[in-house]
Amino acid sequence: MGLLVLASTVSWTVDKHICMGRVMDISFFAHADDCGMDMDMEKSCCNDESFTVQGQDDLKISFEKFDLDQQVFLISFVQSYFQLFEIDSEEPSSFREYNPPPLIRDVQVLDQTFLI
């Protein structure tokens, strides 16, 4: 989760050097190296491209910014997710209607085996 927040808040700049239609070098934080061909000519076969992906500045998301359909979906999703983990307080017992057999003699006292 921390890596996702870090990746979404940092601005990224990608710089590419293209020579004759082929990408020669890509750099994420610095200037891309050139291919060594002379770029002083009028009609150069090389060009540099760079684009920047802006990071997110505001991380506080307000519930009021969602429209009604998104709010209904979010509430129903959270409610159904928490109902998956709802613990029943009473476990079902299939032996509730049956009585135990009558105890004729106390086996533990006769055999003298006691749990300590």
MIKEKOL-643092 format. One line per 4 residues: number of its first residue (from 0); their letters; for each residue y, z, x of C-alpha. Coordinates in Angstrom, 3 decimals. Layout:
# residues N
NUM> a> Y/Z/X; ... $
# end
This chain:
# residues 116
0> mgll> 0.000/0.000/0.000; 2.327/0.839/2.869; 1.739/-2.556/4.480; 2.568/-4.304/1.223 $
4> vlas> 5.872/-2.427/0.925; 6.690/-3.168/4.572; 5.906/-6.884/4.230; 7.961/-7.231/1.040 $
8> tvsw> 11.066/-5.469/2.378; 11.323/-7.175/5.783; 13.127/-10.519/6.062; 11.125/-13.205/7.853 $
12> tvdk> 12.547/-16.168/9.776; 10.196/-18.996/10.687; 11.355/-21.591/13.210; 9.438/-24.874/13.744 $
16> hicm> 9.833/-27.625/16.322; 8.594/-30.993/15.051; 8.127/-33.956/17.388; 7.058/-37.376/16.033 $
20> grvm> 5.914/-35.847/12.750; 3.724/-33.214/14.410; 4.446/-29.525/14.556; 4.635/-28.598/18.236 $
24> disf> 5.641/-24.939/18.060; 6.069/-22.258/15.416; 7.883/-19.005/16.006; 8.350/-16.131/13.593 $
28> faha> 11.046/-14.046/15.291; 12.538/-16.183/18.100; 13.595/-19.794/18.633; 10.674/-22.238/18.798 $
32> ddcg> 10.108/-23.857/22.194; 10.859/-27.561/22.451; 8.321/-30.150/23.547; 10.259/-31.158/26.665 $
36> mdmd> 11.516/-34.508/25.358; 15.190/-35.274/25.682; 17.038/-34.549/22.433; 20.416/-35.973/23.559 $
40> meks> 19.713/-39.443/22.209; 21.222/-40.596/18.923; 17.863/-41.334/17.393; 15.707/-38.444/18.497 $
44> ccnd> 12.075/-38.164/17.524; 12.307/-34.359/17.491; 13.912/-31.989/15.041; 14.000/-28.251/14.468 $
48> esft> 13.430/-26.608/11.098; 13.924/-23.007/10.217; 13.760/-21.090/6.974; 14.273/-17.481/6.084 $
52> vqgq> 12.393/-15.456/3.503; 14.679/-12.685/2.302; 13.144/-9.262/1.854; 13.567/-7.063/-1.160 $
56> ddlk> 16.543/-4.706/-1.030; 16.052/-2.656/-4.177; 12.644/-0.967/-4.430; 13.441/1.153/-7.470 $
60> isfe> 12.074/-0.687/-10.494; 13.484/0.355/-13.837; 11.278/0.357/-16.921; 14.183/-0.994/-18.997 $
64> kfdl> 14.277/-4.248/-16.981; 10.961/-5.335/-18.517; 11.064/-7.183/-21.794; 9.161/-5.864/-24.813 $
68> dqqv> 5.962/-7.863/-24.177; 5.748/-6.615/-20.595; 6.341/-3.020/-21.691; 3.588/-3.225/-24.336 $
72> flis> 1.177/-4.739/-21.816; 1.972/-2.103/-19.181; 1.552/0.810/-21.605; -1.714/-0.530/-23.048 $
76> fvqs> -3.100/-1.242/-19.557; -2.326/2.265/-18.290; -3.710/3.895/-21.427; -6.969/1.929/-21.328 $
80> yfql> -7.318/2.596/-17.581; -7.009/6.351/-18.034; -9.464/6.320/-20.940; -12.107/4.980/-18.561 $
84> feid> -12.061/8.285/-16.699; -11.867/10.589/-19.707; -14.515/13.297/-19.419; -16.330/14.397/-22.545 $
88> seep> -16.238/18.168/-22.892; -19.573/18.281/-24.704; -22.605/16.502/-23.334; -24.887/14.953/-25.926 $
92> ssfr> -28.102/16.876/-26.442; -31.069/15.351/-28.179; -32.894/18.732/-28.364; -30.336/20.496/-30.539 $
96> eynp> -32.380/20.311/-33.744; -35.612/21.584/-32.168; -36.453/25.245/-31.685; -38.095/26.413/-28.469 $
100> ppli> -41.742/27.489/-28.649; -42.346/31.157/-29.351; -42.721/33.321/-26.267; -46.078/35.068/-26.505 $
104> rdvq> -45.947/36.920/-23.223; -43.462/37.178/-20.387; -44.989/35.121/-17.553; -42.530/36.342/-14.911 $
108> vldq> -43.361/39.989/-15.531; -47.103/39.311/-15.594; -47.059/37.373/-12.323; -44.273/39.562/-10.854 $
112> tfli> -42.183/36.583/-9.701; -38.476/37.267/-9.972; -35.477/35.264/-8.871; -33.236/37.285/-6.609 $
# end
